[in-house]
Amino acid sequence: MPDEDGHPSPEEMDLRTVLSALSDPLRYGIVAALLREPEGAARTCASFNLPVSKSTTTHHFKILREAGLVRQVDRGNSRAATLRRAELDRRFPGLLDLVGANP
């Protein structure tokens, strides 16, 4: 069962759901950008400057969060996203390596 913020546990992460989340070019780009950051780095959703409305940006991050790709934390009037790198590497070994090699 996902936590109170909608983050699934690693055991609940489903490969099909993760791949579906990554199938969108904007979401794939978000994950690729987070891979280039130091491990544990958090970025606000607005810092990605996506070419879509604020509500669509929110939707994209919701899909990433519910798939288990990112962890989001509230930062006042915004949210910051962190890639769940270690958890994803344990659950799906090599997946993030492929994303990083094919930005």
Biopython code that builds the backbone (N, CA, C, O; Angstrom):
import numpy as np
from Bio.PDB.StructureBuilder import StructureBuilder

atoms = [
    (1, "MET", "N", (0.840, -1.185, 0.000)),
    (1, "MET", "CA", (0.000, 0.000, 0.000)),
    (1, "MET", "C", (0.886, 1.250, 0.000)),
    (1, "MET", "O", (1.794, 1.365, 0.823)),
    (2, "PRO", "N", (0.626, 2.180, -0.915)),
    (2, "PRO", "CA", (1.429, 3.413, -0.941)),
    (2, "PRO", "C", (1.330, 4.174, 0.378)),
    (2, "PRO", "O", (0.346, 4.052, 1.107)),
    (3, "ASP", "N", (2.367, 4.962, 0.672)),
    (3, "ASP", "CA", (2.342, 5.766, 1.892)),
    (3, "ASP", "C", (1.333, 6.907, 1.748)),
    (3, "ASP", "O", (0.652, 7.017, 0.729)),
    (4, "GLU", "N", (1.244, 7.743, 2.764)),
    (4, "GLU", "CA", (0.242, 8.816, 2.785)),
    (4, "GLU", "C", (0.434, 9.841, 1.673)),
    (4, "GLU", "O", (-0.492, 10.588, 1.358)),
    (5, "ASP", "N", (1.624, 9.887, 1.075)),
    (5, "ASP", "CA", (1.887, 10.821, -0.015)),
    (5, "ASP", "C", (1.806, 10.162, -1.394)),
    (5, "ASP", "O", (2.080, 10.803, -2.408)),
    (6, "GLY", "N", (1.429, 8.884, -1.427)),
    (6, "GLY", "CA", (1.265, 8.186, -2.701)),
    (6, "GLY", "C", (2.496, 7.503, -3.249)),
    (6, "GLY", "O", (2.524, 7.128, -4.422)),
    (7, "HIS", "N", (3.530, 7.330, -2.412)),
    (7, "HIS", "CA", (4.750, 6.649, -2.849)),
    (7, "HIS", "C", (4.622, 5.152, -2.575)),
    (7, "HIS", "O", (4.433, 4.756, -1.425)),
    (8, "PRO", "N", (4.722, 4.312, -3.608)),
    (8, "PRO", "CA", (4.662, 2.871, -3.349)),
    (8, "PRO", "C", (5.963, 2.381, -2.715)),
    (8, "PRO", "O", (7.023, 2.980, -2.898)),
    (9, "SER", "N", (5.864, 1.296, -1.978)),
    (9, "SER", "CA", (7.075, 0.666, -1.454)),
    (9, "SER", "C", (7.776, -0.014, -2.631)),
    (9, "SER", "O", (7.143, -0.269, -3.655)),
    (10, "PRO", "N", (9.060, -0.308, -2.505)),
    (10, "PRO", "CA", (9.758, -0.984, -3.615)),
    (10, "PRO", "C", (9.079, -2.292, -4.036)),
    (10, "PRO", "O", (9.049, -2.624, -5.221)),
    (11, "GLU", "N", (8.545, -3.021, -3.081)),
    (11, "GLU", "CA", (7.880, -4.281, -3.407)),
    (11, "GLU", "C", (6.619, -4.066, -4.229)),
    (11, "GLU", "O", (6.195, -4.961, -4.960)),
    (12, "GLU", "N", (6.022, -2.892, -4.116)),
    (12, "GLU", "CA", (4.799, -2.582, -4.858)),
    (12, "GLU", "C", (5.071, -2.019, -6.252)),
    (12, "GLU", "O", (4.155, -1.911, -7.067)),
    (13, "MET", "N", (6.313, -1.663, -6.526)),
    (13, "MET", "CA", (6.642, -1.118, -7.842)),
    (13, "MET", "C", (6.492, -2.210, -8.889)),
    (13, "MET", "O", (7.026, -3.310, -8.749)),
    (14, "ASP", "N", (5.751, -1.879, -9.940)),
    (14, "ASP", "CA", (5.462, -2.821, -11.010)),
    (14, "ASP", "C", (6.205, -2.373, -12.265)),
    (14, "ASP", "O", (6.136, -1.205, -12.645)),
    (15, "LEU", "N", (6.910, -3.294, -12.904)),
    (15, "LEU", "CA", (7.710, -2.935, -14.073)),
    (15, "LEU", "C", (6.853, -2.320, -15.173)),
    (15, "LEU", "O", (7.267, -1.343, -15.798)),
    (16, "ARG", "N", (5.678, -2.866, -15.420)),
    (16, "ARG", "CA", (4.823, -2.313, -16.475)),
    (16, "ARG", "C", (4.416, -0.885, -16.168)),
    (16, "ARG", "O", (4.355, -0.054, -17.075)),
    (17, "THR", "N", (4.138, -0.582, -14.910)),
    (17, "THR", "CA", (3.759, 0.770, -14.508)),
    (17, "THR", "C", (4.939, 1.722, -14.660)),
    (17, "THR", "O", (4.775, 2.855, -15.112)),
    (18, "VAL", "N", (6.120, 1.263, -14.282)),
    (18, "VAL", "CA", (7.328, 2.080, -14.414)),
    (18, "VAL", "C", (7.612, 2.357, -15.889)),
    (18, "VAL", "O", (7.899, 3.493, -16.265)),
    (19, "LEU", "N", (7.533, 1.329, -16.714)),
    (19, "LEU", "CA", (7.789, 1.519, -18.145)),
    (19, "LEU", "C", (6.737, 2.407, -18.788)),
    (19, "LEU", "O", (7.051, 3.195, -19.680)),
    (20, "SER", "N", (5.496, 2.287, -18.347)),
    (20, "SER", "CA", (4.433, 3.156, -18.857)),
    (20, "SER", "C", (4.722, 4.608, -18.498)),
    (20, "SER", "O", (4.545, 5.503, -19.324)),
    (21, "ALA", "N", (5.164, 4.840, -17.274)),
    (21, "ALA", "CA", (5.509, 6.205, -16.850)),
    (21, "ALA", "C", (6.660, 6.753, -17.688)),
    (21, "ALA", "O", (6.666, 7.933, -18.037)),
    (22, "LEU", "N", (7.624, 5.911, -18.008)),
    (22, "LEU", "CA", (8.778, 6.335, -18.793)),
    (22, "LEU", "C", (8.479, 6.461, -20.282)),
    (22, "LEU", "O", (9.298, 6.994, -21.030)),
    (23, "SER", "N", (7.328, 5.983, -20.719)),
    (23, "SER", "CA", (7.006, 6.018, -22.149)),
    (23, "SER", "C", (6.721, 7.431, -22.650)),
    (23, "SER", "O", (6.808, 7.689, -23.851)),
    (24, "ASP", "N", (6.384, 8.338, -21.751)),
    (24, "ASP", "CA", (6.146, 9.726, -22.150)),
    (24, "ASP", "C", (7.487, 10.457, -22.230)),
    (24, "ASP", "O", (8.279, 10.385, -21.291)),
    (25, "PRO", "N", (7.755, 11.161, -23.337)),
    (25, "PRO", "CA", (9.052, 11.834, -23.481)),
    (25, "PRO", "C", (9.358, 12.864, -22.393)),
    (25, "PRO", "O", (10.513, 13.003, -21.992)),
    (26, "LEU", "N", (8.359, 13.581, -21.913)),
    (26, "LEU", "CA", (8.616, 14.572, -20.853)),
    (26, "LEU", "C", (8.993, 13.883, -19.549)),
    (26, "LEU", "O", (9.926, 14.309, -18.869)),
    (27, "ARG", "N", (8.284, 12.833, -19.201)),
    (27, "ARG", "CA", (8.594, 12.112, -17.955)),
    (27, "ARG", "C", (9.952, 11.417, -18.062)),
    (27, "ARG", "O", (10.723, 11.397, -17.103)),
    (28, "TYR", "N", (10.238, 10.851, -19.228)),
    (28, "TYR", "CA", (11.551, 10.225, -19.448)),
    (28, "TYR", "C", (12.644, 11.275, -19.263)),
    (28, "TYR", "O", (13.673, 11.008, -18.642)),
    (29, "GLY", "N", (12.418, 12.458, -19.800)),
    (29, "GLY", "CA", (13.387, 13.546, -19.668)),
    (29, "GLY", "C", (13.602, 13.973, -18.228)),
    (29, "GLY", "O", (14.722, 14.301, -17.836)),
    (30, "ILE", "N", (12.535, 13.971, -17.438)),
    (30, "ILE", "CA", (12.649, 14.312, -16.016)),
    (30, "ILE", "C", (13.548, 13.307, -15.310)),
    (30, "ILE", "O", (14.448, 13.686, -14.561)),
    (31, "VAL", "N", (13.299, 12.019, -15.554)),
    (31, "VAL", "CA", (14.108, 10.978, -14.918)),
    (31, "VAL", "C", (15.553, 11.069, -15.392)),
    (31, "VAL", "O", (16.475, 10.942, -14.585)),
    (32, "ALA", "N", (15.764, 11.286, -16.687)),
    (32, "ALA", "CA", (17.128, 11.419, -17.208)),
    (32, "ALA", "C", (17.840, 12.615, -16.569)),
    (32, "ALA", "O", (19.024, 12.535, -16.242)),
    (33, "ALA", "N", (17.117, 13.719, -16.393)),
    (33, "ALA", "CA", (17.717, 14.904, -15.758)),
    (33, "ALA", "C", (18.070, 14.619, -14.304)),
    (33, "ALA", "O", (19.129, 15.033, -13.834)),
    (34, "LEU", "N", (17.204, 13.923, -13.592)),
    (34, "LEU", "CA", (17.488, 13.589, -12.193)),
    (34, "LEU", "C", (18.670, 12.636, -12.082)),
    (34, "LEU", "O", (19.404, 12.671, -11.094)),
    (35, "LEU", "N", (18.859, 11.788, -13.082)),
    (35, "LEU", "CA", (20.012, 10.888, -13.085)),
    (35, "LEU", "C", (21.327, 11.654, -13.188)),
    (35, "LEU", "O", (22.355, 11.188, -12.697)),
    (36, "ARG", "N", (21.302, 12.813, -13.814)),
    (36, "ARG", "CA", (22.514, 13.625, -13.961)),
    (36, "ARG", "C", (22.839, 14.425, -12.702)),
    (36, "ARG", "O", (23.930, 14.983, -12.578)),
    (37, "GLU", "N", (21.901, 14.478, -11.781)),
    (37, "GLU", "CA", (22.110, 15.190, -10.512)),
    (37, "GLU", "C", (22.835, 14.270, -9.530)),
    (37, "GLU", "O", (22.791, 13.049, -9.681)),
    (38, "PRO", "N", (23.498, 14.842, -8.528)),
    (38, "PRO", "CA", (24.084, 13.995, -7.479)),
    (38, "PRO", "C", (22.986, 13.177, -6.790)),
    (38, "PRO", "O", (21.847, 13.628, -6.667)),
    (39, "GLU", "N", (23.335, 12.000, -6.354)),
    (39, "GLU", "CA", (22.345, 11.141, -5.708)),
    (39, "GLU", "C", (21.716, 11.861, -4.516)),
    (39, "GLU", "O", (22.414, 12.459, -3.697)),
    (40, "GLY", "N", (20.408, 11.794, -4.436)),
    (40, "GLY", "CA", (19.672, 12.430, -3.346)),
    (40, "GLY", "C", (19.309, 13.877, -3.606)),
    (40, "GLY", "O", (18.609, 14.492, -2.802)),
    (41, "ALA", "N", (19.772, 14.433, -4.720)),
    (41, "ALA", "CA", (19.458, 15.829, -5.036)),
    (41, "ALA", "C", (17.960, 15.976, -5.308)),
    (41, "ALA", "O", (17.343, 15.132, -5.956)),
    (42, "ALA", "N", (17.396, 17.066, -4.797)),
    (42, "ALA", "CA", (15.968, 17.347, -5.005)),
    (42, "ALA", "C", (15.834, 18.592, -5.871)),
    (42, "ALA", "O", (16.541, 19.583, -5.689)),
    (43, "ARG", "N", (14.909, 18.510, -6.815)),
    (43, "ARG", "CA", (14.626, 19.661, -7.679)),
    (43, "ARG", "C", (13.137, 19.955, -7.618)),
    (43, "ARG", "O", (12.312, 19.044, -7.550)),
    (44, "THR", "N", (12.805, 21.240, -7.643)),
    (44, "THR", "CA", (11.394, 21.601, -7.690)),
    (44, "THR", "C", (10.847, 21.233, -9.062)),
    (44, "THR", "O", (11.583, 21.199, -10.048)),
    (45, "CYS", "N", (9.582, 20.965, -9.112)),
    (45, "CYS", "CA", (8.942, 20.596, -10.372)),
    (45, "CYS", "C", (9.082, 21.710, -11.400)),
    (45, "CYS", "O", (9.279, 21.442, -12.585)),
    (46, "ALA", "N", (8.982, 22.959, -10.952)),
    (46, "ALA", "CA", (9.082, 24.101, -11.864)),
    (46, "ALA", "C", (10.479, 24.225, -12.467)),
    (46, "ALA", "O", (10.626, 24.801, -13.545)),
    (47, "SER", "N", (11.509, 23.699, -11.801)),
    (47, "SER", "CA", (12.879, 23.848, -12.294)),
    (47, "SER", "C", (13.125, 23.094, -13.595)),
    (47, "SER", "O", (14.130, 23.333, -14.265)),
    (48, "PHE", "N", (12.228, 22.194, -13.959)),
    (48, "PHE", "CA", (12.391, 21.436, -15.197)),
    (48, "PHE", "C", (11.917, 22.227, -16.419)),
    (48, "PHE", "O", (12.192, 21.847, -17.557)),
    (49, "ASN", "N", (11.204, 23.328, -16.175)),
    (49, "ASN", "CA", (10.726, 24.198, -17.265)),
    (49, "ASN", "C", (10.059, 23.407, -18.388)),
    (49, "ASN", "O", (10.389, 23.580, -19.562)),
    (50, "LEU", "N", (9.126, 22.544, -18.020)),
    (50, "LEU", "CA", (8.418, 21.753, -19.025)),
    (50, "LEU", "C", (7.539, 22.663, -19.880)),
    (50, "LEU", "O", (6.971, 23.629, -19.370)),
    (51, "PRO", "N", (7.420, 22.366, -21.175)),
    (51, "PRO", "CA", (6.646, 23.212, -22.078)),
    (51, "PRO", "C", (5.141, 22.916, -22.024)),
    (51, "PRO", "O", (4.471, 22.836, -23.054)),
    (52, "VAL", "N", (4.634, 22.757, -20.813)),
    (52, "VAL", "CA", (3.214, 22.456, -20.607)),
    (52, "VAL", "C", (2.697, 23.293, -19.442)),
    (52, "VAL", "O", (3.472, 23.941, -18.738)),
    (53, "SER", "N", (1.388, 23.274, -19.248)),
    (53, "SER", "CA", (0.786, 24.050, -18.163)),
    (53, "SER", "C", (1.198, 23.488, -16.800)),
    (53, "SER", "O", (1.704, 22.372, -16.688)),
    (54, "LYS", "N", (0.963, 24.299, -15.777)),
    (54, "LYS", "CA", (1.286, 23.875, -14.411)),
    (54, "LYS", "C", (0.507, 22.623, -14.028)),
    (54, "LYS", "O", (1.053, 21.727, -13.385)),
    (55, "SER", "N", (-0.767, 22.551, -14.419)),
    (55, "SER", "CA", (-1.575, 21.383, -14.069)),
    (55, "SER", "C", (-1.071, 20.125, -14.783)),
    (55, "SER", "O", (-1.119, 19.033, -14.216)),
    (56, "THR", "N", (-0.593, 20.268, -16.009)),
    (56, "THR", "CA", (-0.044, 19.117, -16.728)),
    (56, "THR", "C", (1.282, 18.694, -16.114)),
    (56, "THR", "O", (1.568, 17.500, -16.019)),
    (57, "THR", "N", (2.091, 19.659, -15.699)),
    (57, "THR", "CA", (3.335, 19.338, -14.998)),
    (57, "THR", "C", (3.032, 18.545, -13.737)),
    (57, "THR", "O", (3.685, 17.540, -13.456)),
    (58, "THR", "N", (2.042, 18.998, -12.981)),
    (58, "THR", "CA", (1.628, 18.295, -11.764)),
    (58, "THR", "C", (1.216, 16.865, -12.092)),
    (58, "THR", "O", (1.567, 15.932, -11.370)),
    (59, "HIS", "N", (0.476, 16.696, -13.172)),
    (59, "HIS", "CA", (0.034, 15.358, -13.591)),
    (59, "HIS", "C", (1.230, 14.461, -13.902)),
    (59, "HIS", "O", (1.267, 13.306, -13.477)),
    (60, "HIS", "N", (2.204, 14.985, -14.639)),
    (60, "HIS", "CA", (3.385, 14.185, -14.978)),
    (60, "HIS", "C", (4.123, 13.730, -13.718)),
    (60, "HIS", "O", (4.558, 12.582, -13.636)),
    (61, "PHE", "N", (4.265, 14.618, -12.745)),
    (61, "PHE", "CA", (4.945, 14.229, -11.514)),
    (61, "PHE", "C", (4.124, 13.247, -10.693)),
    (61, "PHE", "O", (4.686, 12.403, -9.994)),
    (62, "LYS", "N", (2.823, 13.345, -10.768)),
    (62, "LYS", "CA", (1.957, 12.375, -10.084)),
    (62, "LYS", "C", (2.176, 10.978, -10.672)),
    (62, "LYS", "O", (2.276, 10.004, -9.926)),
    (63, "ILE", "N", (2.251, 10.875, -11.992)),
    (63, "ILE", "CA", (2.497, 9.588, -12.643)),
    (63, "ILE", "C", (3.851, 9.024, -12.218)),
    (63, "ILE", "O", (3.962, 7.839, -11.906)),
    (64, "LEU", "N", (4.871, 9.864, -12.206)),
    (64, "LEU", "CA", (6.200, 9.415, -11.778)),
    (64, "LEU", "C", (6.203, 8.975, -10.320)),
    (64, "LEU", "O", (6.816, 7.966, -9.971)),
    (65, "ARG", "N", (5.516, 9.736, -9.467)),
    (65, "ARG", "CA", (5.446, 9.403, -8.033)),
    (65, "ARG", "C", (4.709, 8.086, -7.819)),
    (65, "ARG", "O", (5.185, 7.225, -7.078)),
    (66, "GLU", "N", (3.559, 7.922, -8.456)),
    (66, "GLU", "CA", (2.759, 6.714, -8.252)),
    (66, "GLU", "C", (3.419, 5.470, -8.834)),
    (66, "GLU", "O", (3.158, 4.357, -8.378)),
    (67, "ALA", "N", (4.273, 5.652, -9.839)),
    (67, "ALA", "CA", (5.028, 4.523, -10.389)),
    (67, "ALA", "C", (6.196, 4.147, -9.483)),
    (67, "ALA", "O", (6.713, 3.032, -9.558)),
    (68, "GLY", "N", (6.606, 5.078, -8.631)),
    (68, "GLY", "CA", (7.722, 4.823, -7.726)),
    (68, "GLY", "C", (9.041, 5.377, -8.217)),
    (68, "GLY", "O", (10.080, 5.117, -7.611)),
    (69, "LEU", "N", (9.026, 6.134, -9.299)),
    (69, "LEU", "CA", (10.268, 6.665, -9.845)),
    (69, "LEU", "C", (10.812, 7.838, -9.045)),
    (69, "LEU", "O", (12.028, 7.983, -8.923)),
    (70, "VAL", "N", (9.953, 8.666, -8.507)),
    (70, "VAL", "CA", (10.407, 9.816, -7.728)),
    (70, "VAL", "C", (9.720, 9.849, -6.367)),
    (70, "VAL", "O", (8.636, 9.298, -6.179)),
    (71, "ARG", "N", (10.378, 10.501, -5.441)),
    (71, "ARG", "CA", (9.791, 10.810, -4.134)),
    (71, "ARG", "C", (9.617, 12.319, -4.115)),
    (71, "ARG", "O", (10.546, 13.064, -4.428)),
    (72, "GLN", "N", (8.425, 12.763, -3.746)),
    (72, "GLN", "CA", (8.155, 14.192, -3.687)),
    (72, "GLN", "C", (7.942, 14.622, -2.245)),
    (72, "GLN", "O", (7.311, 13.926, -1.450)),
    (73, "VAL", "N", (8.488, 15.790, -1.933)),
    (73, "VAL", "CA", (8.310, 16.378, -0.611)),
    (73, "VAL", "C", (7.826, 17.808, -0.786)),
    (73, "VAL", "O", (8.220, 18.495, -1.729)),
    (74, "ASP", "N", (6.980, 18.246, 0.115)),
    (74, "ASP", "CA", (6.474, 19.611, 0.076)),
    (74, "ASP", "C", (7.561, 20.563, 0.537)),
    (74, "ASP", "O", (8.271, 20.298, 1.507)),
    (75, "ARG", "N", (7.680, 21.674, -0.170)),
    (75, "ARG", "CA", (8.628, 22.736, 0.175)),
    (75, "ARG", "C", (7.868, 24.049, 0.172)),
    (75, "ARG", "O", (8.012, 24.856, -0.746)),
    (76, "GLY", "N", (7.071, 24.258, 1.185)),
    (76, "GLY", "CA", (6.272, 25.476, 1.235)),
    (76, "GLY", "C", (5.184, 25.443, 0.188)),
    (76, "GLY", "O", (4.271, 24.622, 0.263)),
    (77, "ASN", "N", (5.274, 26.336, -0.795)),
    (77, "ASN", "CA", (4.243, 26.375, -1.821)),
    (77, "ASN", "C", (4.646, 25.620, -3.091)),
    (77, "ASN", "O", (4.034, 25.817, -4.140)),
    (78, "SER", "N", (5.653, 24.773, -3.012)),
    (78, "SER", "CA", (6.055, 23.957, -4.151)),
    (78, "SER", "C", (6.425, 22.559, -3.657)),
    (78, "SER", "O", (6.464, 22.298, -2.455)),
    (79, "ARG", "N", (6.690, 21.678, -4.598)),
    (79, "ARG", "CA", (7.125, 20.328, -4.265)),
    (79, "ARG", "C", (8.461, 20.074, -4.935)),
    (79, "ARG", "O", (8.723, 20.567, -6.032)),
    (80, "ALA", "N", (9.297, 19.305, -4.271)),
    (80, "ALA", "CA", (10.589, 18.921, -4.833)),
    (80, "ALA", "C", (10.586, 17.418, -5.074)),
    (80, "ALA", "O", (10.012, 16.651, -4.301)),
    (81, "ALA", "N", (11.231, 17.015, -6.150)),
    (81, "ALA", "CA", (11.294, 15.605, -6.528)),
    (81, "ALA", "C", (12.722, 15.092, -6.423)),
    (81, "ALA", "O", (13.677, 15.775, -6.792)),
    (82, "THR", "N", (12.840, 13.883, -5.915)),
    (82, "THR", "CA", (14.117, 13.177, -5.814)),
    (82, "THR", "C", (13.947, 11.825, -6.486)),
    (82, "THR", "O", (12.941, 11.150, -6.271)),
    (83, "LEU", "N", (14.904, 11.426, -7.284)),
    (83, "LEU", "CA", (14.875, 10.122, -7.921)),
    (83, "LEU", "C", (15.093, 9.040, -6.863)),
    (83, "LEU", "O", (15.986, 9.160, -6.024)),
    (84, "ARG", "N", (14.290, 8.003, -6.903)),
    (84, "ARG", "CA", (14.426, 6.900, -5.948)),
    (84, "ARG", "C", (15.450, 5.891, -6.489)),
    (84, "ARG", "O", (15.150, 4.712, -6.681)),
    (85, "ARG", "N", (16.638, 6.381, -6.721)),
    (85, "ARG", "CA", (17.696, 5.640, -7.410)),
    (85, "ARG", "C", (18.029, 4.310, -6.743)),
    (85, "ARG", "O", (17.984, 3.271, -7.401)),
    (86, "ALA", "N", (18.355, 4.317, -5.484)),
    (86, "ALA", "CA", (18.777, 3.079, -4.807)),
    (86, "ALA", "C", (17.649, 2.050, -4.808)),
    (86, "ALA", "O", (17.885, 0.867, -5.055)),
    (87, "GLU", "N", (16.436, 2.495, -4.534)),
    (87, "GLU", "CA", (15.298, 1.570, -4.508)),
    (87, "GLU", "C", (15.022, 0.994, -5.895)),
    (87, "GLU", "O", (14.733, -0.194, -6.037)),
    (88, "LEU", "N", (15.115, 1.847, -6.914)),
    (88, "LEU", "CA", (14.889, 1.374, -8.283)),
    (88, "LEU", "C", (15.994, 0.427, -8.732)),
    (88, "LEU", "O", (15.723, -0.561, -9.415)),
    (89, "ASP", "N", (17.238, 0.717, -8.357)),
    (89, "ASP", "CA", (18.345, -0.165, -8.724)),
    (89, "ASP", "C", (18.198, -1.543, -8.094)),
    (89, "ASP", "O", (18.545, -2.551, -8.710)),
    (90, "ARG", "N", (17.686, -1.589, -6.869)),
    (90, "ARG", "CA", (17.465, -2.885, -6.216)),
    (90, "ARG", "C", (16.293, -3.628, -6.856)),
    (90, "ARG", "O", (16.363, -4.838, -7.073)),
    (91, "ARG", "N", (15.235, -2.912, -7.152)),
    (91, "ARG", "CA", (14.013, -3.543, -7.681)),
    (91, "ARG", "C", (14.158, -3.924, -9.157)),
    (91, "ARG", "O", (13.734, -5.004, -9.568)),
    (92, "PHE", "N", (14.759, -3.030, -9.951)),
    (92, "PHE", "CA", (14.898, -3.248, -11.395)),
    (92, "PHE", "C", (16.352, -2.981, -11.806)),
    (92, "PHE", "O", (16.639, -1.947, -12.408)),
    (93, "PRO", "N", (17.269, -3.903, -11.488)),
    (93, "PRO", "CA", (18.687, -3.675, -11.778)),
    (93, "PRO", "C", (18.916, -3.354, -13.257)),
    (93, "PRO", "O", (18.420, -4.050, -14.144)),
    (94, "GLY", "N", (19.676, -2.292, -13.498)),
    (94, "GLY", "CA", (20.048, -1.917, -14.852)),
    (94, "GLY", "C", (19.084, -0.973, -15.550)),
    (94, "GLY", "O", (19.446, -0.384, -16.569)),
    (95, "LEU", "N", (17.880, -0.809, -15.045)),
    (95, "LEU", "CA", (16.899, 0.050, -15.714)),
    (95, "LEU", "C", (17.376, 1.494, -15.797)),
    (95, "LEU", "O", (17.339, 2.100, -16.868)),
    (96, "LEU", "N", (17.819, 2.039, -14.690)),
    (96, "LEU", "CA", (18.277, 3.435, -14.700)),
    (96, "LEU", "C", (19.564, 3.593, -15.513)),
    (96, "LEU", "O", (19.804, 4.656, -16.086)),
    (97, "ASP", "N", (20.380, 2.566, -15.568)),
    (97, "ASP", "CA", (21.576, 2.618, -16.417)),
    (97, "ASP", "C", (21.169, 2.793, -17.880)),
    (97, "ASP", "O", (21.801, 3.546, -18.621)),
    (98, "LEU", "N", (20.107, 2.092, -18.288)),
    (98, "LEU", "CA", (19.628, 2.222, -19.657)),
    (98, "LEU", "C", (19.091, 3.627, -19.928)),
    (98, "LEU", "O", (19.352, 4.205, -20.983)),
    (99, "VAL", "N", (18.352, 4.162, -18.981)),
    (99, "VAL", "CA", (17.829, 5.528, -19.151)),
    (99, "VAL", "C", (18.981, 6.516, -19.230)),
    (99, "VAL", "O", (18.968, 7.410, -20.076)),
    (100, "GLY", "N", (19.971, 6.371, -18.367)),
    (100, "GLY", "CA", (21.114, 7.275, -18.367)),
    (100, "GLY", "C", (21.943, 7.173, -19.645)),
    (100, "GLY", "O", (22.525, 8.162, -20.089)),
    (101, "ALA", "N", (21.997, 5.990, -20.232)),
    (101, "ALA", "CA", (22.780, 5.795, -21.454)),
    (101, "ALA", "C", (22.020, 6.249, -22.704)),
    (101, "ALA", "O", (22.609, 6.400, -23.774)),
    (102, "ASN", "N", (20.708, 6.464, -22.557)),
    (102, "ASN", "CA", (19.862, 6.850, -23.694)),
    (102, "ASN", "C", (19.006, 8.051, -23.352)),
    (102, "ASN", "O", (17.778, 7.959, -23.358)),
    (103, "PRO", "N", (19.650, 9.203, -23.047)),
    (103, "PRO", "CA", (18.854, 10.365, -22.607)),
    (103, "PRO", "C", (17.968, 10.923, -23.641)),
    (103, "PRO", "O", (17.257, 11.895, -23.386)),
]
sb = StructureBuilder()
sb.init_structure("model")
sb.init_model(0)
sb.init_chain("A")
sb.init_seg("    ")
for serial, (resi, resn, name, xyz) in enumerate(atoms, 1):
    if name == "N":
        sb.init_residue(resn, " ", resi, " ")
    sb.init_atom(name, np.array(xyz, "f"), 0.0, 1.0, " ", f" {name:<3s}", serial, name[0])
structure = sb.get_structure()
